[in-house]
Amino acid sequence: QVQLVESGGGLVQPGGSLRISCEASGFTFSDGSMSWYRQAPGKEREWVGYIANNGLSTRYAPAVKGRFTMSRDNAKNTVYLQMNRLKAEDTAIYYCWTSMSPNSWGQGTQVIVSS
């Protein structure tokens, strides 16, 4: 079955950087687009960014555009989210999503931006 395992979250100071990862299994990774979502305490889950199956196209939410960068390694079945110039409002649990199995979600990885 489809599995999405996010990792790399942690505590980082405002203005800092962090890279989180999502390793996928149970489907042909290179066939599907990937996205990152996040959910802050007391808020709805929101879309963060998208990367095409071949990695050649990306799109980002306005709140993170210019600060976050998605990439993927199809040989490793892994998608990454590089987060720079982090702000307190980026604090959330981050989840990856695949177009190959829209109802599948991992456990997420928590990112806390605080001094």
ZIRA-V858181 format. One record per backbone hydrogen bond with DSSP energy under -1.0 kcal/mol. NH is the residue of the N-H (numbers start at 1). CO is the residue of the C=O. If there is no record, write none. Layout:
nh->NH co->CO
nh->NH co->CO
//
This chain:
nh->3 co->25
nh->5 co->23
nh->7 co->21
nh->12 co->112
nh->15 co->86
nh->16 co->13
nh->18 co->83
nh->20 co->81
nh->21 co->7
nh->22 co->79
nh->23 co->5
nh->24 co->77
nh->25 co->3
nh->29 co->27
nh->31 co->28
nh->32 co->29
nh->34 co->51
nh->35 co->97
nh->36 co->49
nh->37 co->95
nh->38 co->46
nh->39 co->93
nh->43 co->40
nh->46 co->38
nh->48 co->36
nh->49 co->36
nh->50 co->59
nh->51 co->34
nh->52 co->57
nh->55 co->52
nh->59 co->50
nh->61 co->48
nh->64 co->61
nh->65 co->61
nh->67 co->64
nh->68 co->64
nh->69 co->82
nh->71 co->80
nh->73 co->78
nh->76 co->73
nh->78 co->73
nh->79 co->22
nh->80 co->71
nh->81 co->20
nh->82 co->69
nh->83 co->18
nh->84 co->67
nh->86 co->16
nh->90 co->87
nh->91 co->88
nh->92 co->111
nh->93 co->39
nh->94 co->109
nh->95 co->37
nh->97 co->35
nh->99 co->33
nh->101 co->98
nh->104 co->101
nh->109 co->94
nh->111 co->92
nh->112 co->10
nh->114 co->12
//
